[in-house]
Amino acid sequence: ASRYIDSAHKARVAYRETMLEHLEQDLREAGSREGCSQFERFGEKIKACEEVMDEKLGKQELTYGRFLGIAEQVYLSGIDNLRQIALAMKGMETVDEKYIRQRIAALETGTRSDARNTELASLKQQLDLRKEQLNRIDACLAQNEQALAQLDAALAAIAEMKTGSAQSGTTMETAMNDLQQIARRAREYSSPQV
């Protein structure tokens, strides 16, 4: 089972590296500051998840594979959303909103004809499609923020897990109480004897 988990993890890492080759560049070229930020933050969080899980769990444990697999799926879903954002923004580059709005204004003030009405409808359709793309981009960004928050929550929970790798067999509070009792007893022993 551990060999299967290790090979599945290596396959996911190879897939991830292939996917990421051009994504960051595409987001930069598209001018998506939010997308670039999320790209960077997803990378930091998945790396932190791997490091914390390496510390808390043994790689041969099924829990390790399950937790890492889930975290990687969230990560990859976020990356898929970022790819959708880059593609949507690239598609929107061809829509010259300023020109379209100017042309609509000119058509609406001029004499109406069938040809002008057709052009006007087509221009408005382009703006509607652009608006739909912007809404999809916003939805992807919002979903990614939700995923990043969930990764943070999972990371905190994993970091707080009590596992066999702890150096101490007791909690800090118990140890401090024991230390206080030892200090009290030491004072009692050192009191002057009559």
C-alpha positions, 0 to 999 in steps of 0.5 A, spaced: 500 500 500 505 504 501 508 503 494 502 505 491 501 511 495 508 513 493 507 512 486 501 515 486 504 521 489 510 521 484 505 521 478 501 527 481 507 531 482 509 530 475 502 532 473 503 538 477 510 540 474 507 539 467 501 543 468 505 549 472 510 550 466 506 556 463 501 557 468 504 563 472 507 566 465 500 566 462 497 569 468 502 574 468 501 576 461 493 576 462 494 581 467 491 577 473 494 580 479 489 576 483 491 569 479 498 570 480 497 571 488 493 565 488 498 561 484 504 563 489 499 562 495 497 555 493 504 553 492 506 555 498 500 552 502 501 545 498 509 545 500 507 547 507 502 541 508 507 536 505 512 539 510 507 538 516 505 532 514 512 529 513 513 531 521 507 529 524 506 522 520 510 517 517 510 517 509 508 509 510 502 511 514 495 510 510 493 517 513 499 520 510 497 518 503 489 520 504 491 527 507 496 529 502 491 526 496 486 530 499 490 536 500 493 535 493 486 535 490 484 541 493 491 544 490 490 541 483 482 544 483 485 551 484 490 550 479 485 548 474 481 554 476 487 559 475 488 555 468 480 557 466 482 564 469 488 565 464 484 562 458 478 567 459 482 573 460 486 571 454 479 570 450 477 577 453 483 580 450 480 580 443 474 584 446 475 592 445 470 594 450 472 602 449 471 601 441 465 597 442 461 602 447 463 608 443 460 604 437 454 603 440 453 610 442 454 612 435 449 607 433 444 609 438 444 616 436 444 615 428 438 613 424 436 606 425 436 601 419 436 593 419 444 593 418 445 598 424 440 594 429 444 588 427 451 591 428 448 594 435 445 587 437 452 584 435 456 589 439 451 588 445 452 581 445 460 581 445 459 586 451 454 580 455 459 575 453 465 579 456 461 580 462 459 573 463 467 571 462 468 576 468 463 573 472 466 566 471 473 569 473 470 572 479 467 565 481 473 562 480 477 567 484 472 566 490 472 559 490 480 559 490 480 563 496 475 558 499 480 553 498 486 556 500 482 558 507 480 550 507 488 548 506 489 553 512 484 550 517 487 543 515 494 545 516 493 548 523 489 542 525 494 537 522 500 541 526 496 540 532 495 533 531 498 529 537 502 523 534 507 518 536 513 523 534 512 528 540 518 528 544 514 528 551 509 523 554 505 529 557 502 536 555 506 542 557 501 544 562 501 537 566 509 538 566 509 545 569 504 543 574 509 537 576 515 542 576 511 546 581 510 540 585 517 538 585 519 546 587 514 546 593 517 539 595 524 542 594 522 547 599 519 543 604 526 539 604 530 545 605 526 548 611 531 548 617 530 542 621 530 543 629 
